[in-house]
Amino acid sequence: MILIIDCGSSKTKYIEQIVDDFIDISPCKLMDFNESNLKNVIGVIISGAPLLITEINMETYLERMAWIKSTELPVLGICFGHQIIGLLHGAFGSKMKEDRDWQIVEAFETSPLFNRLPNEVEMMEDHCETISIPADFKLIASSDACVNEVMQHKQKPLYGVQFHPEVSGNHGKILIENFVTICIEANTN
């Protein structure tokens, strides 16, 4: 089962639909989450949110998600989820030009998230903030609009994408399928 933590994005239902085609899901609202929700799951996806990390006090969110720093479970953060993972590992958030359109995202490092995908994919954006790359992460992909489009922890199965694969057509669906595969493989090893 994959836990999907809904941080309030209207797009979360699309994450649930894609994942549910491959494996059972366990949806959970961010403010209802506690670590007991991690029992019997093989991976976690954290959705986007209608929040700006540079304009709110992030302390409550970071405390609630602090388990990410010590987990061995595969975790995929999408938009706000990506930013949470980064902030927990020492990244800095900053404003950027608003981007609510398609961008060509170019992968220049290999990552299991990009299996079966070309090096350049068009993905839908919906953000006006970005994060720096934390020290224990490597940058996987960028776009002309945003440097940190995709990051991956150097040792752990932690991944973040700034764009929204759940509304990015077939390429986005493949990226989410790849994360499901990462979760299944991690559970069988």
Secondary structure, DSSP 8 states (H G I E B T S, - for coil): -EEEEE-S-TTHHHHHHHHHTTS-EEEEEGGG--GGGGTT-SEEEE---S--TTTS--HHHHHHTGGGGT--S-EEEETHHHHHHHHHTT--EEEEEEE-SEEEEEE-S--GGGTTS-SEEEEE--EEEEE---TTEEEEEE-SS-S-SEEEESSSSEEEESS-GGGSHHHHHHHHHHHHHHHHHHHH-
